[in-house]
Amino acid sequence: MPDLVKPPNLQYAAAAATMIGFCFTQVEAALYKVQLTGAKVLHIKDVFHSEMERGIHQQPSSLQMENTYIPELPDGTGE
């Protein structure tokens, strides 16, 4: 019965590992620029919450507010 599994090509495996390591290094370098610290996340949350409150109370806000209310409760007639 023939052996269906070929032994790995060690040169190819080494080259692939080097390339993967290089790609991970590039990805890590790109992600480093967008990593958020706990303090930065809390600051973003506070600003977002403040802007939501301002918009809800019809004060100028950097967030666009839309009226999303139901004028009457549905009664099942489909009208």
C-alpha positions as CSV (number, residue, x, y, z in Angstrom):
1,M,0.0,0.0,0.0
2,P,1.5,3.3,-1.0
3,D,2.3,5.9,1.6
4,L,-0.2,8.8,1.0
5,V,1.4,11.3,3.4
6,K,4.6,12.8,2.1
7,P,7.2,13.9,4.6
8,P,7.3,17.7,5.0
9,N,9.8,19.6,2.9
10,L,11.9,21.2,5.6
11,Q,13.2,24.0,3.4
12,Y,9.6,24.9,2.5
13,A,8.5,24.7,6.1
14,A,11.4,26.9,7.2
15,A,10.6,29.5,4.5
16,A,6.9,29.5,5.4
17,A,7.7,29.9,9.1
18,T,9.9,32.9,8.3
19,M,7.2,34.4,6.0
20,I,4.6,33.9,8.7
21,G,6.8,35.5,11.3
22,F,7.4,38.5,9.0
23,C,3.6,38.8,8.4
24,F,2.9,38.7,12.1
25,T,5.5,41.4,12.7
26,Q,3.8,43.6,10.0
27,V,0.4,43.0,11.5
28,E,1.6,43.7,15.0
29,A,3.2,46.9,13.8
30,A,0.0,48.0,12.2
31,L,-2.1,47.1,15.2
32,Y,0.2,48.9,17.6
33,K,-1.1,52.2,16.2
34,V,-4.7,51.4,17.0
35,Q,-4.3,49.7,20.4
36,L,-6.4,51.4,23.1
37,T,-5.4,51.7,26.7
38,G,-8.0,51.3,29.4
39,A,-7.8,55.0,30.1
40,K,-8.4,55.8,26.4
41,V,-11.4,53.5,26.3
42,L,-12.9,55.2,29.4
43,H,-12.3,58.6,27.8
44,I,-14.1,57.5,24.6
45,K,-17.0,56.2,26.7
46,D,-17.3,59.4,28.7
47,V,-17.2,61.6,25.6
48,F,-19.8,59.4,23.8
49,H,-22.1,59.4,26.9
50,S,-21.8,63.2,27.2
51,E,-22.6,63.6,23.5
52,M,-25.6,61.3,23.8
53,E,-26.9,63.2,26.8
54,R,-26.5,66.5,24.9
55,G,-28.3,65.2,21.9
56,I,-31.2,63.7,24.0
57,H,-31.7,67.1,25.6
58,Q,-31.7,68.9,22.2
59,Q,-28.4,70.6,22.8
60,P,-25.7,70.8,20.2
61,S,-23.9,67.5,19.8
62,S,-21.4,65.8,17.5
63,L,-23.9,62.9,17.2
64,Q,-26.8,63.2,14.9
65,M,-30.1,62.4,16.7
66,E,-33.2,61.1,14.9
67,N,-36.7,61.1,16.2
68,T,-37.4,57.4,16.7
69,Y,-40.6,57.2,18.6
70,I,-43.8,55.3,18.1
71,P,-46.8,57.7,17.8
72,E,-49.3,55.0,18.9
73,L,-49.2,51.4,19.9
74,P,-50.1,48.9,17.3
75,D,-53.6,47.5,17.7
76,G,-53.3,44.4,15.4
77,T,-55.3,45.8,12.5
78,G,-52.2,46.2,10.3
79,E,-53.1,49.8,9.4
